[in-house]
Every structure is written in C-alpha cells, then in structure tokens.
Amino acid sequence: MESQKPEASTQLIPLKYSNRVTLKTIFECGKHGLGLVGERVVIGGWVRNSKEERKEPGASSPLPDDKVAEGSPKDVSCAEILQSGIPFFRTIIKVLSGSARQSVLRENLDSLIPMPPPSSILFLQVGDGSCTESLQVVVDSAAVFVPIGQLLPTGTCILAEGVLQTPLKTYFGKEEQAIELTVEKILHVGTVEQDKYPLSQKRLPLDRLRDFSHFRPRTTTVASITRIRSALTFATHTFFQNHGFLHVEAPIITITDCEGFSDKFQVTTLLQRIIKEEPIALSETQGISLETVKVAINEKTNIVEQLKRSESNREALAAAVKDLKKTNELAQQLEAREKSKPGTAEKGYMVNFNEDCFSRQTYLTVSGRLHLESYACSLGHVYSFGPRFQADKKLSSKHVAEMWFVEIEMAFSQLEEAITCADDYFKFLCKCILDKCSTDLNFLKKRIDKTIFNRLQSLMEKSSEKITYSEAVDRLRNVSVKEFETKLQWGVALTEEHLRYLADEMYAKPVIIYNYPKKLKPFYVRLNDDGNTVAAFEMVLPKVGTLITGSQNEERINMLSARIKEFDLPKEQYEWYLDLRRHGTVKHSGFSLAFDLMVLLTTGLTDVRDAIPFPRSCGMEIN
C-alpha cells in the first residue's frame, strides 16, 4: 500500500484502521529495514517459532539506555513493590530472629516474601500475513511482566510496542536478519491451547491442512497463495475496467441450465415439508397426455389472471386457483411416470414446488453467461466474477463443487475477437503476477515448484498456437511415440490426456482449439455454416489443461429454438433468453476463465483444493 511506504525521513506510517505497522512496510524500507533502526513501532502478528534464554544474574536489559530513559514512568505493580522491598524485609527478620523462640516467625516471614521470578529473554518469530518474512521479536520477561508461558506457543497472537534494533544474533532461519524489534510493552496476548492447536506440529503437508481450512492461512505457504490470488483478482478488475467493460453481478439462483447437460444443485425450502404420496396406477391417468395437461395449465393460468384483474368474483378466483394447483400437481405426476418404467409406478416422495419459495424448481447456477448476455445486448461489454456450482461427485484435482469463474460477454463481437480478448487477458494476468508478487513466487519456487518463474515468463512471451478441433484430432492420431487410453475419432471429446499432450509436449505453450462438433458444446453456441461444428474455443495450458472456454453465441432465433429442442430443454424456461433475439438481436461472443485453475497455474500447486480458501468438494466435511 502506498500509504504505508516510509517517507524520506524513514518515518513509518501505521495502517489507518488499526494503528500498527505491517512487516511488509518495515522490510521494504531501505536495506531490508536497516534504515529504520531506532524507530518506535507497534506491530501485531502470530508467533511462528520461539526460543527462551535464561539471563545471567546481574545481566542488563536488552533495551538501550537512551530508550529506557525516554517516555513517562512505567506503572508499578504490587509484585514490583514487594520485590524492591525485599532487603528491608530481610533486615527486619534478622532483628527479630534473636532467640530460638522466634525462629518459627522468621521462617513464616521468609515464606510470605515473594521471590523474584527467574529472568529470561524470549526470542519470538512473528509473522503478520503481509509478506513471507517474519520479524524477530525480543522480549525481556523482567521488563514486560507478562507470563512467559503465554508468549512462547506457536500460534499465539501478540500486539507489541518497541524499538527496531540491529540484532546481535538471528535465532530463526538460515539468513541473517537486518533488523529486530526490542519490545517495551505488550499490548495484547491471544493465548493458544497448545495441545489442541493443529499448527503446533511442524510443517503439515497441504493435504493435511485441508482439514483445518480456518487455520491454514497462518502458514507461510497458504498466505503466499492467498496474496497471489488477491493480486489476480485485482488484475482481473484492472484489465476489464481499462478496456471499457462494466462489472455486472450474475445471479447465483436460477431456473436455467446454461450448459444444457450439467449436474445441478437444487435449491428448495421444502425438505421439511415433503409429502409422502401413494403410487398412482397408470390406469387412472390413461388417455391423458402430458402435453394436454400443459395446454390446460396455460388456459387455466389465463383464467386466473383475468379473474385477478376483474376483482369481481373472489369465490370464482379461489376456485380457479385451486383448480390450477391440482392441474400442476397432475403434470408433475405425469412427468414422474414418464421417467419410470412402462406399466409401473414406484412409490416415492412427491414435492409440490408450487409451495416452494420461487414456486418452481430452481438451481445454483452453472454459469452466468446467459444472464450476462442481457446486459451485453444493452450496454456493450460486461464481465462478472463469482462462484459457479456443479454437483459432480467424481474426484478430480482440477474440479470441486464450487469454483470461481471470470465471465465476459461482448456485443458486436465474433469468435475471433473473443479469442483475442481471452489471450490478452491471460497474458496480462501472468505479467501482473511476475511484476507484483516476486517475493511470494520466490518462496513458492523453493517450497513447491522450481520452474514457476520460467513457466510464467514463457507463457507470457510465447504466442498461442491456434488449431481447429479437426486439426487437433488429426495431429494426435499421427502421434507414434505415445499410445492414448481413449481411441481418437472425430466427434469425440478430447480427454485430459489428449489436451495435456498437445499443450505440454507437442507445442509446449498455450493452445487454442476452436470449431468444435456441435454435440460437444452448449445449445447457445453459434452453428457454423458447415452445419456440423459450432463457433466455440478452448484455451489449453501446460500443467492445468483447459483454462478458458468461450464461444460466439447464436443470435438467430430460429437456430437457437432448434438447438433448444435438440437438447430437449423446456422451452418455457428460456423464453426470456429468446426475447433477446426477438427484440434487437446482435452478434455477440464471450468466454469463461476458471479462476481457481489460474491460481493453480501461477502458484505451482497440483490440487485445486489448495488454491481455494474454503474448498467445497463432494464427500468433504466443510465449515
């Protein structure tokens, strides 16, 4: 933060809202903080390591004499008064101990006089989450009058005021520190139950840390990942704001399925109100088709609306509403029967969604691109950034149930413009992390991935390889040095193994594959002139696979209606989407970037659950 950078006089400016100085600010000031020697600061953080050294009798305080003399007199506790008066009390005892009869009195008085606790120096390694480095904090137990047992455990939170000094010795880490804090006053101590605190164990692996998602940000590794994630978020908004995009919040609850074939999370308030229905024999509904019932629902809905407008016959309105409700229930039962085996009706639980919060089946969104289109077709260029959900139970290191996506839509834009925008955005993110997060990258280079700098630099500098789906299939078929598990043929989805080979081995750079078979992509993607492929693309990256998916969307209402029917989707749920083609249609395109996979790429991690603050995957306990 600019507001924290020291001025020419090396005076540190504390955070505006907590009156403390971050360690990042200290270490960024000339020669790793060396220019701040003698400065009085308040720092706060958590103990990562500690060491206690006993002071030799008569040893002086670690504080410089000039600093001890500064400021107002310290408050004096009762213990200090008693300790300072010990010689006086001992003189009285000697006077009173003249006879054997008074020896008992002498012993009793000796036991009442508090002995001074053994003095020691505490060396604490304190981090505050602002950077990878920790500050050595020196505490004289005789000076602060805080029980030393409260300060030593890993995870203890302290807020301390003191003076920055040049250390005589570095107790933590292999490198010598340029500066340390000599504490004059402890302002706060947040104690730890050491036997229950999970991070008391040294260097827990990342997979174990997933069980403690509420504590793992205190580790240096997860803190670095979080700072890189934050930098990517800021870079995302910077890129799109600089290129004339407006930020729009897409809804999380929806009735539509953007993909057309995804597993969705259903949203309902009826779990406690499920009615157990007896099975209805098919003979009772024989001769009644679902289409006939749907037509009846439309007619009865119109009658209800007319009665509502007239407000002349409330009894007729109540009867019409009741009749409409029964017809809706019949339609639900018929839909359930059609999905069951012919001639049978399984006994189960029937849910009346008319009584639900939204009066129909609703889901957590799989994608926000459909809703973004309505704003793109009014405002031009828009983007959204938020969580998307898929109820996919298969275990994968690249997918969890809740993932964050950056999604954009652009009016008056075709497939080529969407590809160019995606490529520019990706390279901007790589450059931002290399420029802004070098310290965190250096730490992760040592701890996780030695190639992280070279990989990001290469991805940023190399141009992306652009090939059609058909070309990708042909080139993979011609590979003789490797045998793929899935046999390749046109019209089959490229597996992760195929994509990895293209990006990691064949080209060793970003690969953009476009013009996919129409059955492999969602219903809204624009059909190409050949009638077999659609204007869709994927950007495939080394290490992570598919990072960006995008398309030019169908602006022709007849084509879009045919695709909805082809996917066997309920057309009434997409009438609002079709309206965008009926009234002022325009060519438009967009894409989605899997933000969590971008974090994976820039940190060198291998499992997306370690890149997400609170991962939500099927079968995993969550908080």
MARMIKOL-459313 format. One record per residue: x, y, z of N, C-alpha, C in turn. Coordinates in steps of 0.02 Angstrom, whole numbers, plus 50000, padded with zeros to 5 digits. Example, Ala and Ser with C-alpha at 12.3 -4.5 7.8 and 13.67 -1.06 7.14 Angstrom:
<pts>
506604971650390506154977550390506604983550390/506424988850354506844994750357506455000250394/
</pts>
This chain:
<pts>
500424994050000500005000050000500445006350000/500275010949957500675016949952500685020850017/500115020550052500065024450114500525021850168/500795015650159501225012850210501975014050195/502145016150134502835016950117503155022650157/503735021450187504045026550228504245032650187/504235038350220504435044550187505195045050188/505445050450160506175051350156506495051350225/506125053650276506385053850344506365047050378/506175041850341506105034950366505575034350421/505135039250426504585038750475504055033950447/503875029050487503385024150466502685026650479/502245025550429501555027450437501145021250451/500805020850508500425014850526499795014050483/499515008050483498885006850449498355011550477/497925013950434497435019050454496925016350504/496755009950498496195007450537496395002750594/497035001750606497234997550663497845000150701/498125005850679498665009250715499265004650727/499435000550678500034996450681500384996650614/501004994550613501414994550552501484987350529/501374986050465501444979250439502184977550429/502344971150433503034969050423503254970450352/502794969950304502964971450234503234978550227/502914983250263503134990150261503834990950290/503974987350344504634987750376505174985050331/505054979050302505574975750263505684979250195/505184982850171505264986250107505634992950113/505784994950174506125001350185506875000250183/507215003250137507945003150128508334997750163/508674993550125509114988350150508764983750200/508164981750179507784976850218507624979450289/507484985850294507284988750358507854991650399/508464991150374509044993450413509015000950425/508705004550380508655011750388508165013950442/507825009150473507325010850523507575009650594/508215008150603508485006950670508365012950714/508085011650774507925016950821507205019250818/506835017150767506135019150760505705015250810/505235018750840504745015550885504125013650845/503915007350848503345004950809502895000350851/502294999450826501834994350853501724989250798/501854982850814501734977550765501264972350797/500894968850753500454963550777500514957450732/500474951550761500524945550721500464939250763/500674933750733500614927250766501294923950770/501434920750827502074917550840502144911350796/502684911050757502824905150716503334900550748/503764903450788504284899550822504514903650882/504834900450929505054904150989505654900651021/506024904551059506604902051096506674906151160/506854902751214506944906151279507654905151302/507964910651324508634910351352508624913451421/508894909751470508944912251538509464917751542/509294923051579509774928551588510234926951646/510874928651637511354927851692511194933051746/511274931251811511154936051865511564942351853/511234948151859511564954551851511604956951779/511354952751733511374954851662510894960651651/511074965051606510674970951593510114969451545/509634973951545509064973351498509314974251427/509004970851378509204971751309509044978551280/508644982551316508464989151290509054993951297/509174998151248509695003251252509535008051308/510075010851340509975015451397509575021551378/509695024251317509335030351298508605029051287/508425022851267507725021351255507365020051320/507725017251370507405016051434507225022551467/507645027651458507515034051491506965037951460/506795036351398506275040251363505585038751390/505135043551378504425042351394504265043451467/503655042451484503405043351552503575037351594/503575038051663503735032351707503235026751696/503485020551703503055014751694502595013951755/502025010851744501585008951800501945003551841/501875003851907502214999151952501704994551983/501824987951977501354983152004501524981552077/501064977952111501174975852180501774971352185/501854966952136502424962352137503084966152135/503104971552095503714975552091503874978952158/503344981352192503444984752257503724979852307/503424973752309503654968752357504374966652343/504524965752277505204963652260505714969052278/505534975352266506004980752281506114981552356/505644979152395505704979952468505984973852503/506224968852465506464962652495507044963852544/507554967852527508104969052575507864971852642/507374976352639507104979352700506774974052744/506374969752712506034964452750506544959652781/507084958152746507574953452773507934956552834/508044963052833508344966352891507904965652953/507254966552944506794965753000506814958653027/506854953752981506874946753003507484945453047/508064948253025508674947153064508614949953135/508294955753140508214958953206507774954653250/507244951853220506764947953259506994940753272/507544938853243507744931753249508264930753304/508244934753356508754934253409508684928053452/508124924953457508044919153501507754913353462/507844907553490507584901453458506834901553455/506514905053504505774905253505505504908953445/505924913453417505684917353360505884914453292/506194908453291506414905453228505814903653184/505264901553217504664899853179504394906053144/504414911753179504174917953150504604919853089/505264918753096505714920453040505554916152978/505434909652989505274905252934504624907152900/504124909052942503484911052914503544917352872/503934922152897504024928352860504394927152794/504894922552796505264920952735504804918052681/504324913852704503864910752656503364915652627/503234921052662502754925952638503054930852588/503704931652589504024936552545504094933452475/503794936452423503844933552355504544934052328/504784928552301505434928552269505364930752196/505824934652171505774936852102505834930952054/505404930652002505444925151954506104925351917/506344919451895506974919451857506894923351793/507354927851780507304932251722507564928651660/507234929951603507434926851540507274931451482/507594929951425507464933651363507104928951315/506554931351287506164927451239506314930151169/506434925451123506524927251053505944924051014/505514928350986504914926050951504974927450877/504794922550836504744923550764504024925050748/503884931250729503194933650721503064935350648/502504932850622502274934650555501584937650559/501424942250512500764945550514500364944550450/500604940250404500234938850342500334943850286/500704949150298500804954250246501354952450197/501794947650215502344945550172502584938650195/503054935850158503294929150176503754929250237/504054935050251504564935350303504264936450372/504644934450422504454935450492504954940250525/504744943350579505174947850616505384944650682/506014945050698506244942650763506064947850816/505684945650865505444950050918505764947850984/506094952551019506464951051080506064953851140/505914949451188505524951351246505914949751309/506024954751351506334953751417505784952251467/505794946251496505244944351542505214949051602/505774951951623505764956351680505484963251663/505474964951599505264971651579504524972051564/504214966651542503524967051518503024964351568/503234960151615502784957351666502184953851636/502314949851585501814945451555502074938351564/501664933751589501894926851599502194924051534/502814921851537503154919751476502824913751444/502474909751484502144903851457501594905651408/501344911851411500824914051366501094916151298/501744917751295502034920551233502374915351189/502604909851218503024905151182502664900651132/502044898251145501744893251099501634895951028/501744891650979501594893350909500854894950902/500704900350866500004902450856499784907950902/500174909550954500004914951000499984921650962/499464925350974499404932050943499664937250991/500094941650966500344947051008500284953750972/500184958951010500224965850987500734969151032/501284971551003501834973951044502094980551020/502324984651067502644991051052503374990651072/503804993251030504504993051046504924996950997/505584995550999506064999350959506414994550911/506474996550848506834992550799507584993250809/507924987450813508644987450826509004982550778/509654983250774510054978450737510164972350781/509994966350759510054960450802510774958350813/510914956050874511574953350888511634946250861/511064942850857511064935950834510384934250805/510374930350750509744928150720509604920950742/509034919850773508874913350801508454909050754/508154912150704507694908450661507884909350588/507894903850551508064904150481508804904050468/508984902750406509694902150388510004908950373/509594913750353509864920250334509864925150393/510374929250396510414934350448509894939750436/509544941750489509054947050483509384953850495/509154958850459509444965550464509164969350523/508594967150549508254971150600507824966650644/507724968750706507294965250753506924970450795/506424968250831506034972750874506194971050947/506434975850984506524975151056505894977851090/505534973551124504874975351150504924979251215/504554984551219504494988451281503824987151316/503314985751276502654984751305502254979751263/501954974951298501504970251265500794973051272/500464974351216499794977451218499234972251216/499374966351188498854961151184499194954351177/498894949351209499114942451201498494938151189/498474934651132497954929751118498244922851128/498064919551182498384913251201498144907451158/498504901951163498374895951123498344889851168/497864885451155497864878851189498324874351148/498944873851170499464870951128499324863651109/499024859851154498904852751140498334851851089/497934856951078497364856551031497474860450966/497984864550965498104868850906498444864750852/498134863850793498414859250743499084861450714/499204868050712499824870450681500414870350729/500314867550790500874866650836501364861550806/501104856950764501544852150730501924855750674/502534853850664502944857150614502784854650544/502694859450496502644858150425502134852750407/501504854050421500984849450399500944849750322/500864843950289500784844050215500124847350195/500084849550133499504853150109498854849050115/498894842550102498284838550106498034837950178/498484838150227498254838150297497964844950317/498234850250288497994856950304497274858050281/497044854150231496354854950208495854853450264/496044849550313495604848050369495544853950417/495974858950409495974864750454495964871150412/495454871850370495424877550324495374884150361/495144884050424495084890350462495754892450491/496244888050494496904889850521497454890150468/497354886850411497914886150364498164892650334/497774898250333498074904550309498654906950352/498734904150413499294906250455499954903150433/499924898150389500544895250363500804899850308/501464899950301501774904350251501564902550181/501494895950167501314893650100500614896050080/500124894750123499434896650107499364904350106/499734907750148499714915150147499974917750080/500504914750054500774916849989500264915549933/499944909649935499434908049886498864913049889/498674915049949498114919749957498304926649929/498914928849941499124935349914499144935249838/499364929749809499364929149736498654929049709/498214925549744497504925449723497214932449726/497374936149778497134943049783497404947349726/498034946449709498334950349654497994948649587/497824942249577497464940349516496774943449513/496444943949570495784947049573495834954449554/496314957849583496414964949567496584965949494/497014961549468497224962049397496624960849351/496174956349370495584955049330495154961249322/495004964449378494594970549375494964976149338/495624976549348496014981749313495984980849238/496074974649214496074973349142495414975349110/494874972949139494224974149106493994981349115/494144984449171493964991449179494364995849131/494994994049120495404997949073495184997049001/494804991848985494594990548917493834991748907/493544995748951492864998048940492314993148958/492464988148999491954983449021491614985949085/490984984249093490614985749154490534979249194/490614979849260490554974049303489814972949321/489564966849309488874965049322488854958749365/488444958749417488374952849459487854948149430/488074942249409487614937249383487284933649442/486644931549434486294928249490486574921349505/486544919349568486764912649588486184907749585/485574910049599484984905749595484644906849528/484484901349493484204901949426483764895949410/483344896549358482944890849336483234887649274/483744890849244484014888449180484664884649191/484814880449143485444876749141485844879349082/486364883149096486744886349042487074881148997/487314875849025487664870848985487184866148948/486614864848979486124860448947486204853148965/486774851248996486874844249012487284843349076/487234848049122487644847849183487244845349242/487614842949293487304840949356487244847149400/486624848449422486494854749457486304853449530/486444858449573486214858449642485514861649644/485034858049672484364860849676484274864949739/483914870449732483774874949788483034874249807/482904872549870482204871849891482144873249966/481544875249985481384876250056480904870850082/480804865650042480274860750057480514854250089/481144853850107481404847550132481024845050194/480794849750234480424847750294479674846950282/479474848050219478754847750204478594842750149/479044837950138478924833050085478314828750103/477874828050055477264824050066477364817150035/477264812150076477334805350050476694803450015/476744802349949476164800949908476104793349896/475494790949893475384784049873475454783549797/475704777949771475784777349698475114777549662/475114780849606474514781349566474574776349508/474084771949500474104767049446474054770649379/474394768049329474384771249264473684771449233/473264766649255472594766349227472184772549245/472364775849302471984781749324472114787649279/472694787849246472854793449202472904791249130/472634785349116472664782749048472254787249001/472544788648944472194792848895472344800248904/472714802148958472884809148970473624810048954/473774814348907474474815648890474744821748928/475394821948936475704827548971475614834048933/475644833648867475554839748826474854842648836/474354838148840473664840448850473604844148917/473924841348968473904844449034474244851249034/474804851848997475154858248994474744863548959/474374861448907473924866148873473384868548921/473124863748960472614865549010472874870349062/473524869449081473824873949131473854881049104/474044881749040474074888449010473384891749008/472874887848989472194890548987471954892649056/472074888349105471844889949173472234895649203/472864896349184473264902149207472974908549180/472754908649117472444914549088471804916349123/471404911149141470774912349177470914915549244/471424912949280471604915849345471804923049337/472204924649286472424931549276471844936149261/471364933849221470774937949205470364939249268/470274934049310469884935049371470244939749419/470904939449420471284943949463471184951249442/471174952349376471104959149352470394961949365/469894957549359469204959949367469024961249440/469304957049486469164957649558468414957749573/468014954549530467284954749540467014948649576/467354943049569467104936849598467674933249633/467744934549697468294931549736468214924049743/467594921649748467484914449755467694910749691/467534913749633467734910749570468494910749563/468824916049587469554916349585469864910949628/469604910049689469864904949734469784897949704/469204896749672469084890249641469554889049582/469684894349542470124893849484470844892549506/471064895849559471744894749585471814887649610/471304885049645471334878249670471354873249613/470964874549560470944870149502471624870149466/471934875949461472584876649429473124872849469/473064873249534473544869749577473504862249567/472894859449563472804852249552473074850149484/472974854449434473214852749367473974852649365/474304857349401475034857349405475294851049439/474934848849492475134842749526475074836749481/474544836549440474444831049393475014830949341/475214836849319475764837249270476414834549300/476544836149362477144833649395477124826049402/476534823349418476474816049424476574812549357/476304815649304476394812649237477124812849215/477474818349232478184818749215478584813349251/478394812149314478734806849353478594799949323/477974798949300477794792449271478164791049206/478264796449166478604795549102479334793549112/479624795549168480314793849182480394786949212/479844784049236479874777349265479764772049212/479824765749230479744760249182479014759849160/478894757549098478204756949073477804751949115/477194754049132476734749649168476854749249242/477344753049268477474752949340477474759949367/477354760349430477374766849463477694765749531/478294768549540478644767449603478384772049657/478364769349716478144773249773478714777849794/478574784149803479114788749822478834795049852/479274800049856479084806449884478954811549828/478384814549830478194819549781478244826549813/478554831049777478644837849803478214842649763/477824846549797477404851449765477794858149763/478114859549706478534865449700478134871849696/477474871349688477074877449691477104880749759/477254876749810477294879349878478004881449897/478464880649850479164882549864479244890049860/479834892349879479964899549882479864902949815/480094899749761480034902749694479484899449652/479094895049683478514891849651478714887549591/479344885649586479574881149533480264878549551/480514873749514481164870949528481714876049511/482164877149558482714881849549483374878549568/483924881349542484574878149550485114883449563/485684881049589486284885249592486574885649522/486794891349501486994892449432487624888549413/487624886049353488204882749324488644887949288/488334892949260488684898349225488244904449223/488554910349222488184916549219488154919649150/488404916149100488464919149033487784920849002/487274916749013486624918248984486344924849011/486404925849076486154932049106486574937949085/487234936849077487664942349055487474944848986/487214940348944487024942348876486514947948877/486044947748924485524952848925485824959748938/486374960048976486694966548989487174968348932/487504963348902487934964748845487524967448787/486914964848779486484967148724486134973748741/486344976848795486094983448813486654988448826/487214985948853487754990348875488404989348836/488444984148796489054983048757489494977548785/490004979348824490474974548852490374974048928/490264967848954490154966849025490554960749048/490684960549114491014954749143490744953349213/490824947249234490594945149300491124940849333/491134940749399491634936949436491284934049497/491204927449498490854924549554490874916949555/490544913849605490554906449611490054903249563/490244897449538489814893249496489814886149524/489284882349513489184876049550489024870249503/489324864449517489164858349481489164852549530/488614848849531488544843149578488854836949548/489494837349533489854831749503490234828249559/490084821849570490374818149626491044814849610/491264815149548491894811949532492474815949561/492974812349586493544815549617494034817949564/494264824149570494724826949522495144832349556/495774832649536496224837749564496104844549531/495684844749478495564851049442494844853449449/494434850049489493734851949494493464850549563/493074855349589492684854449651491984857049638/491534856049686490834857749676490714865249667/491104869349701491044876649696491704879549672/491684882749614492284885849587492114892949562/492614897249564492514904149543492714905049470/492304908849433492424909949362492384917449347/492814919549300492764926149269492414925149202/491854928449191491454927549131491344934349097/491394934449031491294940748994490824939548936/490484944848916490074944848855490184951548819/490254951148753490384957148713489894957548654/489524963048650489084964148593489484966348532/489204965148473489544966948410490234963548405/490274957548430490914953948433490814946848408/491304944248371491274937448346491814933148377/491864926948354492314922048386493034924648388/493284927548334493974929748332494124934948385/493654939648396493764944748447493764941648517/493344936748530493334933348595493984929748609/494264926448558494904922948565495464927848580/495464933448544495984938548555495944941448626/495334942948648495234945748715495464940748768/495294934448760495494929248808496254928648812/496574928848755497304928248753497634934248786/497394940248771497674946348802497574946248878/496984944348899496834944148971497284939249008/497384933348979497814928349011498534930849017/498804933848965499484936248968499544942149017/499024946249022499034951749071499074948949142/498714943649156498744940549223499444937949238/499754934649190500434931949200500924937649215/500884942949177501334948649186501234951949254/500604952449275500454955549339500764951749397/500714945049395500984940949449501744941349449/502064941249391502794941949388503034948649414/502644953949400502844960749421502694962049495/502124959649519501874961649585502004956549641/502134950349623502164945049675502824941249674/503374944649659504024941149652504244937949718/504114941249774504324938449839503944931949853/503294931949841502904925849853503094920349803/503234922249741503444917349691504114914249710/504564918349737505214915649759505134910549814/504674911949860504554907149914504254900749887/503754901349842503434895349815503914891549769/504384895049739504894891749698505314886949741/505464889049801505854884849846505434879249876/504804880649889504384875949926503984871249881/503764873549822503284869649782503534868049712/503734873149673503874872149602504474876349581/505024873149564505634876649546505574880149478/505114878049437505054880749369504554886349362/504294888749418503714893249416503874899849379/504464902849389504634909049356504704908049280/505084903049262505214901749191504564900049154/504124896349188503504894349155503054900349141/502964904649191502544910549182502844915349130/503504916049132503824920349083503724917649012/503784911149005503694908048939502984908648914/502484907548959501784908048940501604915148919/501924920048951501774926948936502084929048869/502664926448853503034928748794502844924948731/502684918448736502544914548677501844915848651/501774916048585501114916748555500744910148559/500084910448565499684904348571499614900948503/499614894348504499514890448443498764889548432/498514891348372497794890848358497674885348307/497274880448326497114874848281496374873248289/496074870448236495374868248240495344861548276/494744859748297494644853248328494854847648281/494674848248217494844843048167495594842448160/495954848148160496684847848156496994844548217/496704845948276496954842948337496874835348335/496294833048311496184825748307496674822548258/496774825748201497244822948151497954822548178/498174827748212498864827848237498964822848294/498454822048335498514816948389498494809948360/498134808848307498114802248275498804800448247/499174805448225499824804148194500384803348245/500224803848309500734802948361500914795548366/501554794148357501774787048358502164785348421/502394790448458502814789148517502394787948580/501744788748575501314787848633500654784748613/500414780248655499764777048643499264779648694/498724782748671498224785748716497724780448739/497474781448799496994776748828496334776948790/496114782948771495484783748734495614784148659/495294779848621495384779848548495084786148518/495474789348476495264795748447494864794748383/494304798248379493924798648317493534805248318/493384807648258493054814148253492364813948287/492214819148326491584819548361491614817448434/492184814648455492284812648525492654818048562/492464819248624492784824548664493524822748677/493954827648671494664826748687494744825848762/495084820748783495164819448854495724823748883/495774823648949496314827348982496994824948958/497054818448944497684815748919497854818648851/497364819248806497484822248741497694829548747/497324833248787497464840348794498154841548825/498324837348875498974838048907499544836848857/499444832048813499964830548764500054836348715/499494839348694499524844948648499894850848679/499704852748740499974858848771500664857748802/500784851948833501404850748869501964848248824/501804843948776502324840548738502344842648664/501784842748631501794844248559501974851548546/501674856148583501794863248570502164866848627/502104864348689502434867348747502264874848755/501634876548743501394883448750500634883248748/500304888948759499574888948756499314886748688/498804882548689498494880148627497754882048628/497534885348575496824887248568496504882848515/496024878848536495674874248491494974877048479/494774877548416494124880548400493744876448349/493114878348338492654874848292492554867548312/492214866748368492074860048396491444857048365/491384850348366490744847148346490174849748389/489604850948358489054854248392488794850448452/488844843748452488574839948508489014840348570/489614843048563490074843548620490014850248657/489614854848630489574861548659488854863348676/488754868348720488074870148742487624872448685/486984872648697486474874048646486524881148618/486794885948657486774892948636487354894848590/487834890248578488414891848536488204892248462/488464897148426488254898348357488464892648311/487994890248271488114884948223488504887748163/489044884248144489434886348086489074884548021/489324887247966488994886147902489004878947879/489484874947905489514867847884488964863647916/488614866447966488074862847998488284857448047/488934856248053489184850948098489594853648157/489874859548148490294862348202489994868948226/490234871048284489994877348314490594881748329/490454888248336490974893348346491174893648420/491504888448443491724887948513492474887048514/492784888948570493514887948577493694886148649/494274883248657494564881848722495294883748721/495524886948775496234888348783496524883148830/496994879248806497294873748845498004875848865/498164875148929498804877348956499214871448981/499874871748974500284866749007500154866649082/500164860749111500084859549182499364859349206/498924863849182498244864049209497714861549159/497874861249095497374859149046496944864949024/496284863749016495834868948991495724874349045/495924880449028495854886049074495274890649054/495174891648988494664896148963494234892448912/493574893248917493114890848866492694896848842/492584897248777492214902948752491854901248687/491474906148663491074904948602490784911348576/490594911048511490144916048484489444913048492/488984916848519488324914248535487824915248478/487344910848475486844910848421486384916948427/486394921148374485954927048375485324926048334/485274920348297484704918948254484184914948292/483584917648300483084914548343482874907748318/482824906848252482614900248227483134894948241/483764896648235484304891948250484324890348325/484244895548367484264894548439483674890148462/483084891448435482494887448453482604880048434/482904878948376483024872048354483524868548400/484034872248423484524869248468484224867748536/483784871948561483444870648625483034864248619/482694863448563482304857348551482764851348544/483314852248511483794846748501484074844248567/484174848748614484424846848680483874844648727/483244844648703482664842548742482604846648806/482694853248799482634857748856481934860748858/481664862148918480994865248923481014872448897/480694873448840480744879848805480484885648847/479964884348889479684889848928480184892948976/480694889048997481204891749042481684896549006/481684896248940482154900248901481814905648859/481174906948874480814912048835481134918948843/481364920448904481694926948915482334927448874/482684921748866483304921648827483154922348752/482614919348730482404920048660482174927248645/481904930648696481684937548687482264942048663/482874940448684483444944448664483554944048589/483324938548558483374937748485482764940748449/482214940848484481604943748453481634951348448/481984954248496481974961648501482694964348502/482934966448444483584969748440484174964948445/484144959348410484684954448414485334957248384/485894954548407486554956848385487044951048392/487544950948348488084945948356488474947548420/488634942348458488994943448521489374937148539/489884938048580490304932348600490574933548670/490884928348698491154928948766491544922848785/491764922748848492134916848873492104916548949/492324910848975492364909749048493074907449064/493374910549115494034908349139493944905249208/494204899149217494184895749281494704898949327/494484903449370494944907549410495364903249457/495064898149486495444893949533496004890149497/495894888349434496414884949396496974889949378/496794896249369497304901349358497754902149419/497454901749478497844901949540498304895849543/498044890049523498434883849521499044884749475/498934887749417499474888649369500014893349395/499814898749427500294903849448500644902249513/500424897149549500734895349613501124888849609/501014884949556501364878549550501024872949587/500434874049615500064868849651499814863549602/499644857749629499384852349588498664850549602/498384852949657497694851449676497314857849688/496744858749654496374865049659496114866249729/496034861049769495794861949838496284866049881/496914866249860497414870149896497434877349871/497094878749816497084885549788496474889449808/495984886149840495344889149859495324890149934/495144896049959495134897250032494734892050070/494114890750049493684885750082493404881050029/493784875950010493564871449956492944867549973/492484866949924491864863249931491864857549881/492044851549902492034845749857491594840349887/491284836349844490814831249866491164826249912/490834824649968491104819950016491584822950066/491714829450061492184832750105491814836550160/492044836050222491744839850277491914847250267/491404851450276491514858650266491294862450328/491544868650334491334872950389490934878750362/
</pts>
